[in-house]
């Protein structure tokens, strides 16, 4: 269907889609931004619990990262592990980072 603002008239007998701007995924967001976005989407408690319950030395390292870092980096192993545990796709994780960067 036709959606206003999604197409432009090119003077011919067809409508051409207007390309949507590509929003780059931030490499990192501040801890404040990350926690606020997780709160906004109802995942803050789940992520806090996931970090708290990670076993072994990896868990210890993840807790240090989560509790004492100034930022969350998109490509960190513990971020990927938590996302996998929450069954988040790469696209969903990217969108969390994009939205967090706006806060």
Secondary structure, 3 states (H helix, E strand, C coil): CCCCCCEEECCCCCEEECCCCCCCCCCEEEHHHHHHHHHHCCCHHHHHHHHHCCCHHHHHHHHHHHHHCCEEECCCHHHHHHHHHCCCCHHHHHHHHHHHHCC
